[in-house]
Structure formats: structure tokens, C-alpha cells
């Protein structure tokens, strides 16, 4: 991931608030008022207490860092949770997204290897706000946008975590359709090879997740 680096100086008031949040997580029905509105010094500073949508309510936590993913920015919290930018209070609308063409081949392949490793390790992508959930969301959205060739934005950051099997099938269908178009045109060799490779990685990921699903379900019910 690419990291947004913003320094934040020592602040006694902020440090005290940080300790309070760490000791007493807060859940609210409405978002905390932001001192920094959209477009003004966005994203927030590392170490700042931020408000974000989680489930049906709002929570506050300490921001550890901000990273660019394949599509959008993820906000990494002090407790390790990963929150997409769109769920952060004060996020500019619409939030900034990367164009798929900005993602390099090396970056994409590293991302795919990391997903494969997490799937093989038996991690459950349905565990909301965890790294596997966040990275799979980004990868499916990126692959969709890369081969769909449309301005439509999939709302992957808002989807339920138990929808991953259907979403993988949906993205596979998009890639398969684009691959068929390229084969009919008998051109675009590089894109054709890339589409075939991505389709293979999606199938591998789907198979690994299906194999590990029973084990992940047993672990989550303990």
C-alpha cells in the first residue's frame, strides 16, 4: 500500500484524548463533529481521534496511519482495524479514487500474493474491518473497474462481508466477458494475457476460500 505521510506534533490535549479513547472505546449514533472539514487538511493527522461508521452506529478511535490501496485510501486504527475512507466522518464527497491504470504490474502482483497467503493461512475475509476483509474489498473493486470499462463505481466498501463468494463470481464474470471481447478482436495481446492471469487468480482465490470456509466458520464461533 502507498502511505499518506502527515506528521503530527506532540499535543498534551490530544495525548490525553488518545489515552481516554484507548481505555474507553466510544459508540455513538451520530458522528463526532470534525474540526477539519472536507478539503481542509484532509486526511486527518496520525494520532488524531477520528469518528467512523461501524455497523449501524458510529465509533471513535485513534488514527495510526493512512494508506492508499488499489482503489481508495484505508485508515488504519490504533487497534489494527482497517476502515475505508468513505466511512470516515468528514470524508470529502466523492472520495478520491485511483484510476486502475495508476496501479503498476508489480503492485498488483504483490497484492495478489498477499491475498493468496492470507487465504491459504485460513483467515476469514468475513471478519469485518480486518486486513483480509479490507484488501479483498480493494482487489475486487480494482479488478471490476479495470475490466468493466465504465465510470460506474461499485460500492464494495459498503457491502456485507458474507457476500464475498457472490462478488468474486460477479468480478469473474466481468473479466471473462472482457477476455471474450479481446479474443474476438484478436488484438490487445497484453491486455488479453493480463485478463487471463487475473481470471486465474480469482479462481484460485475462490477455491482457497471455499476450502477454508468450514475451518474459518468453526474458528469464528469459538
C-alpha positions as CSV (number, residue, x, y, z in Angstrom):
1,X,0.0,0.0,0.0
2,X,1.1,3.6,-0.5
3,X,1.2,5.6,2.6
4,X,-0.1,9.2,3.2
5,X,2.6,10.7,5.4
6,X,1.4,13.5,7.7
7,X,3.3,14.5,10.8
8,X,1.6,15.5,14.0
9,X,3.4,17.3,16.7
10,X,3.1,16.5,20.4
11,X,-0.1,17.8,21.9
12,X,-1.0,17.3,25.6
13,X,-4.7,17.6,25.0
14,X,-4.6,15.2,22.0
15,X,-2.4,12.7,24.0
16,X,-5.0,12.8,26.9
17,X,-7.8,12.2,24.5
18,X,-5.9,9.4,22.9
19,X,-5.5,7.6,26.2
20,X,-9.2,8.0,27.0
21,X,-10.2,6.5,23.7
22,X,-7.8,3.6,24.1
23,X,-9.2,2.8,27.6
24,X,-12.9,3.6,26.8
25,X,-14.0,3.0,23.2
26,X,-17.0,5.2,22.4
27,X,-20.0,4.2,20.3
28,X,-22.3,6.9,19.1
29,X,-25.5,7.2,17.0
30,X,-24.2,10.3,15.2
31,X,-20.7,11.2,14.0
32,X,-18.3,13.4,16.1
33,X,-18.0,16.9,14.9
34,X,-14.9,17.3,12.8
35,X,-12.5,20.3,13.4
36,X,-11.1,19.7,9.9
37,X,-13.8,19.7,7.2
38,X,-13.6,18.1,3.8
39,X,-10.8,19.7,1.7
40,X,-9.1,21.3,4.7
41,X,-6.0,19.4,5.7
42,X,-7.5,16.1,4.7
43,X,-6.8,13.3,5.6
44,X,-6.6,13.7,9.3
45,X,-3.2,13.6,11.1
46,X,-1.8,10.4,12.5
47,X,-2.6,10.2,16.2
48,X,-5.8,12.2,15.8
49,X,-9.1,10.9,17.3
50,X,-11.4,10.2,14.4
51,X,-15.1,9.2,14.1
52,X,-16.2,6.5,11.7
53,X,-19.2,4.4,10.7
54,X,-19.1,0.9,12.0
55,X,-22.1,-1.4,11.6
56,X,-25.2,0.5,12.5
57,X,-23.6,3.2,14.6
58,X,-20.6,5.5,14.9
59,X,-17.4,4.9,16.8
60,X,-14.3,6.9,17.7
61,X,-10.7,5.7,17.7
62,X,-7.1,6.8,17.3
63,X,-5.7,7.0,13.7
64,X,-2.4,5.2,13.3
65,X,-1.8,5.8,9.6
66,X,-3.5,6.4,6.2
67,X,-2.6,4.1,3.2
68,X,-3.5,4.2,-0.4
69,X,-4.9,0.8,-1.6
70,X,-5.5,-0.3,-5.1
71,X,-8.6,2.0,-5.3
72,X,-9.2,4.1,-2.2
73,X,-7.4,5.1,1.0
74,X,-7.7,2.9,4.1
75,X,-7.5,4.4,7.6
76,X,-5.5,2.1,9.9
77,X,-6.6,2.5,13.5
78,X,-4.6,2.1,16.7
79,X,-6.2,-1.2,17.4
80,X,-5.4,-2.6,14.0
81,X,-8.8,-2.3,12.4
82,X,-8.9,-1.0,8.7
83,X,-11.6,1.5,7.8
84,X,-12.2,2.6,4.2
85,X,-12.1,6.4,3.7
86,X,-15.7,6.6,2.7
87,X,-16.7,5.6,6.2
88,X,-14.7,8.3,8.0
89,X,-16.6,11.3,9.2
90,X,-15.6,14.4,7.3
91,X,-14.5,12.5,4.2
92,X,-14.7,14.6,1.0
93,X,-17.6,13.6,-1.3
94,X,-17.0,11.9,-3.6
95,X,-13.8,10.5,-2.0
96,X,-10.7,10.3,-4.2
97,X,-10.1,7.1,-6.1
98,X,-7.1,5.9,-8.0
99,X,-7.5,5.1,-11.7
100,X,-6.8,1.4,-12.4
101,X,-4.1,2.5,-14.8
102,X,-2.1,4.0,-12.0
103,X,-1.6,0.6,-10.4
104,X,1.6,-1.0,-11.6
105,X,2.0,-4.7,-12.5
106,X,4.4,-5.2,-9.6
107,X,2.0,-3.6,-7.1
108,X,-0.9,-5.7,-8.4
109,X,1.1,-8.9,-8.2
110,X,2.3,-8.2,-4.7
111,X,-1.3,-7.6,-3.6
112,X,-2.4,-10.8,-5.2
113,X,0.4,-12.8,-3.5
114,X,-0.6,-11.3,-0.2
115,X,-4.3,-12.2,-0.6
116,X,-3.3,-15.8,-1.6
117,X,-1.1,-16.1,1.5
118,X,-3.9,-14.8,3.8
119,X,-6.4,-17.2,2.2
120,X,-4.1,-20.2,2.5
121,X,-3.5,-19.3,6.1
122,X,-7.2,-19.8,6.7
123,X,-8.0,-16.2,7.5
124,X,-11.7,-15.3,7.3
125,X,-12.5,-12.4,4.9
126,X,-15.9,-12.1,6.6
127,X,-14.2,-10.6,9.7
128,X,-15.2,-7.0,9.1
129,X,-12.6,-4.2,9.4
130,X,-9.7,-6.7,9.4
131,X,-6.8,-6.7,6.9
132,X,-8.0,-9.6,4.8
133,X,-11.5,-8.1,4.5
134,X,-10.1,-4.7,3.6
135,X,-7.6,-6.0,1.0
136,X,-10.1,-8.3,-0.7
137,X,-12.5,-5.4,-0.9
138,X,-9.9,-3.3,-2.7
139,X,-8.8,-6.1,-5.1
140,X,-12.3,-6.9,-6.2
141,X,-13.2,-3.3,-6.8
142,X,-10.0,-2.7,-8.6
143,X,-10.4,-5.7,-10.9
144,X,-14.0,-4.8,-11.6
145,X,-13.1,-1.2,-12.6
146,X,-10.1,-2.4,-14.6
147,X,-12.1,-4.7,-16.9
148,X,-15.6,-3.2,-16.8
149,X,-14.5,-0.1,-18.7
150,X,-17.2,2.0,-17.1
151,X,-17.5,5.1,-14.9
152,X,-19.8,3.2,-12.6
153,X,-18.3,2.8,-9.1
154,X,-19.0,-0.4,-7.3
155,X,-19.9,0.2,-3.6
156,X,-17.5,-2.5,-2.4
157,X,-16.7,-0.7,0.8
158,X,-20.4,-0.8,1.8
159,X,-21.1,-4.5,1.0
160,X,-21.7,-7.1,3.6
161,X,-18.7,-9.4,4.3
162,X,-20.7,-12.6,3.8
163,X,-21.2,-11.6,0.1
164,X,-17.7,-12.3,-0.9
165,X,-18.5,-15.6,-2.8
166,X,-21.1,-13.8,-5.0
167,X,-18.8,-10.8,-5.5
168,X,-16.0,-13.0,-6.7
169,X,-18.3,-14.7,-9.2
170,X,-19.5,-11.2,-10.3
171,X,-16.0,-10.0,-10.9
172,X,-15.0,-13.3,-12.6
173,X,-18.0,-12.7,-15.0
174,X,-16.8,-9.2,-15.8
175,X,-13.2,-10.4,-16.5
176,X,-14.5,-13.4,-18.6
177,X,-16.6,-11.1,-20.7
178,X,-13.8,-8.7,-21.4
179,X,-11.5,-11.6,-22.2
180,X,-14.0,-12.9,-24.8
181,X,-14.2,-9.5,-26.4
182,X,-10.4,-9.4,-26.7
183,X,-10.3,-12.9,-28.2
184,X,-12.9,-11.9,-30.8
185,X,-10.9,-8.7,-31.7
186,X,-7.7,-10.8,-32.0
187,X,-5.8,-7.8,-30.7
188,X,-4.6,-6.4,-27.4
189,X,-2.4,-9.3,-26.6
190,X,-1.0,-7.7,-23.4
191,X,-4.5,-7.0,-22.0
192,X,-5.7,-10.4,-23.0
193,X,-2.9,-12.1,-21.2
194,X,-3.5,-9.8,-18.2
195,X,-7.2,-10.7,-18.1
196,X,-6.5,-14.4,-18.3
197,X,-4.0,-14.1,-15.5
198,X,-6.4,-12.1,-13.3
199,X,-9.2,-14.7,-14.0
200,X,-6.9,-17.4,-12.9
201,X,-6.0,-15.6,-9.7
202,X,-9.7,-15.0,-8.9
203,X,-10.4,-18.7,-9.5
204,X,-7.5,-19.7,-7.2
205,X,-8.7,-17.3,-4.5
206,X,-12.3,-18.6,-4.8
207,X,-11.2,-22.2,-4.5
208,X,-8.9,-21.5,-1.5
209,X,-11.7,-19.6,0.3
210,X,-14.2,-22.3,-0.3
211,X,-11.8,-24.9,1.0
212,X,-11.0,-22.9,4.1
213,X,-14.6,-21.7,4.8
214,X,-15.6,-24.5,7.2
215,X,-12.4,-24.1,9.3
216,X,-12.9,-20.3,9.4
217,X,-16.5,-20.7,10.5
218,X,-15.5,-23.0,13.3
219,X,-12.9,-20.6,14.5
220,X,-15.2,-17.6,14.4
221,X,-17.8,-19.4,16.6
222,X,-15.4,-20.2,19.4
